[in-house]
Amino acid sequence: MRFFILAFGLIFSNVGVCVGFEIEDQRIYPATNAAQVLKVLSTADIASFDPLIKEFQMQNTEVSVNYTVASSAQVMTAIYDENAAFDLVISSAMDLQTKLANDGYSQSFISNNTARLPNWAKWQDQLFAFTQEPAALVISDKAFEGLTIPTNREQLIELMRANPEVFEGRIGTYDVRTSGLGYLFATQDSRNTDSFWRLTEVMGRLKTELYCCSGAMIDGVYQGKLALAYNVLGSYAENRLAREGGITIVPMQDYLTVMMRTALIPKTAESPHVAGRMIDFLLDENTQTKLAQTTGFPPIFGQIADSQKALRPIRLGPGLLVFLDRLKRKAFVRNWESSILQK
Amino acid sequence: MKAIFGTPLITRGSMQRRLVIQLSLIAFLLSLLLFLIVRGVADRAASDTQDNILAASAISIADALYSEGGQVQLELPYSALSMLGTISEDRVFYRVNVDGTTLTGYDDLVVSARSDVSTQAEFSTFSYRGEPVRAVSVTRSVGSQSQRTLVQVVVAQTRLSLAQISYRITLWAVAIGVAFFLVATGLSLWAAHNALAPLNRVASAVTRRGPNDLRPVRAEAPAELAPLVSALNSFIVRLSASLARSEDFIAEAAHRVRTPLATVRTQAEVIHRSLQHSKNKSALREMIRAIDESSRSAGQLLDHAMVNFRADQFQAVDIDLRELVAETVERLSPTAELKDIAILVSDTGEDFAFSADPILLQNALRNVLDNAIKYSPPDSDILVKLFHDSNFHVISFHDQGRGFEGLNLENHFERFKRGTNVGDIVGSGLGLTIVNEVARAHGGHVKITSNKGEGACVSLFLPLA
């Protein structure tokens, strides 16, 4: 893992030569009478996507699926810089997906199912959202014994300031330099609230641990290494919570950033029609109603939860390109580093 | 008369059709113009909207430029790009250019700009990454007085949604144009119909008239039709004068002929009585008979003229048809007795009160009965019946004569037409014409039925009440 992080860092800072994108995992789902191959490049781990692929193959017995997992930054490298031949790209980094579509790396797809999607869940008939997943604050029940659970970011700041002995070295959040999703959540936070930088500053002082992925952070909370994890993918946490207790997902009441997992068909796709069938499958009414149950991803059709009024969904569109701007990104990462690393 | 009415008119075109075609053509041209204007204005408005948002985006980027240690820096505002996504899903490209090198954005987005700083945003349309884009270029000078740097901000957006808007507008413009055309054509049909309505009104006022109605046309006509109507009226006046003249002439001629004929007949009677030779006597007898027929014809011509005159100036009084029939039968009984013909009158005992011109009606009854006697064989019966049939008083005369033959029954009502089986009996052919005209003057009609060998039946139908 450390090697990957290092490699991402090198590629993102454009120091290293192009060595090809890094993959994290790969699995081939052969079909009994394989006539077509669907090559999927995704940020979602195999475990969570496995039931979907199997279900898809039951409906399309002649398609063998080649499922490759990579980080969102590596997905960008693969498609944007290397023109790697994938048929479908699924990513949680909406901004990078939008940039791919905006800069002409994807192709259009129109079907009955995509037509059913509300306008805010698709862009240009090239980018299709099929889940909506909130960013959550996950806390360890043990660590929070005797403490008031914060319901908004101001209270969270107050709490951390007042109890440095509880939180020192026991806060986890995304490393925005390596995680595309972490960068997206952080930049959206910076837009949504003025207290974001104060929060980062406080987290920095308490020697926050930086992570690449939600799974690792939730692991940390479970192992007692972390008292809280900020901006974790709620769907992952819910999955774990369903299996074993001991953590609480705190519904923030000031606002709740909601990310949509999106799929696009790259220009370089070798079998775009099969990719289209996969998109249709993902958006299918049947798949959507079972989605939360089979994968833990909240479906794009439907409410997340009635109690959570302050939903702040990230809008697809050119606005997402702003934080990908060279100067903007440099300035943001510089600010963030100075806050979180206290240097 | 029939021949004139039957002649097909030679028509050339239709005023209504010409009017409608011309108005429709005008409506079509106006619709086309409307379509082009709507499309043009709306297209212009849509592309102006895009231009305005592009300019606002570029200016907000330019406003965020600042200089730090001699270096131009940019804090790209979130709204600068997000505002471009609010109205469309078009792809967005931008580039910030300092002294010919890219500060940030898309390196290959090159737009030539005037070197001078202008507050004006410059727009251009070109193809970028395989798609047409609309680009705006704003130039700013950044930095202190001593070290000014010219910075060019370019923001470009594809025109997909503009094409969509344009397509939608075109559909709307077509719909508006078609709707306008249909409404205008409908209205022009209505207008043409309305404009020509007075013409139809005058025409139908003339068509509705009876054959003897030669009064001037009084239908309301617009000024444009006044010459036509007055020409028609003056023609009618001349026609009726000429008709009256010829009727007068005929009546005068009949009258002039009848008086000398009476003298001739008297003289012939005197000579007949003095003659001894039976051969000469019978020749003279023939002569007297011919004179009788001529005199009778002249009488009928006079009757006809009288009927025409009275029918034109119809004045009705209340009479009892039963009395009128009895009177007529009584008057003709002597003639019938000469041939040993019995006239049998019967009625149903109902009420036969009728409003009529008694002289006209008596004349008609006399003509029918006279005919019946004339064509009946000696020693036969004539049945006269009075009864009611639905809405009519009916007076029927049934004889045992030879019936009507060889002629369409309708033709009996035309002047001087006679059946083919009456060559041996002298007649004018005016009798039934008179009867028919009298019946029509009273709002009734005449019906003739004829069965060969069973005699003829002439029925006079006069409306009840």
Interface residues (C-beta under 8 A of the other chain):
Chain A: A101 N102 D103 G104 W123 Q124 R191 R315 L316 G317 P318 G319 L321 V322 F323 D325 R326 L327 K328 A331
Chain B: Q73 L74 E75 L76 P77 Y78 S79 A80 L81 S82 L84 G85 T86 E89 D90 R91 V92 F93 L103 T104 G105 Y106 R129 G130 E131 L160
